[in-house]
Structures are given as C-alpha cells and as structure tokens.
Amino acid sequence: MFIALSKTHAKKHHQMFVQKYIYDQLISSLRERCLTL
C-alpha cells in the first residue's frame, strides 16, 4: 500500500519537474528572441 502511494507521489513530482523544465526553456527562448529583436 505504502509503496504504491509513494510511486504515484513520485510520478506527480516528476510531472511537476518536467513542466517546470519546459516552462524554463520557453522563458529562456523568449528572452533570447526579444534580445535578438
């Protein structure tokens, strides 16, 4: 029971991490685009 719970928690944490990474990538690319303009 506890193992399954921790597995789902880890999955949720991983999704949050991936979303934050994608968000950071978007922000940095937008910044570069604004600088080149």
Buried (B, 14 or more C-beta within 10 A) or exposed (E): EEEEEEEEEEEEEEEEEEEEEEEEEEEEEEEEEEEEE
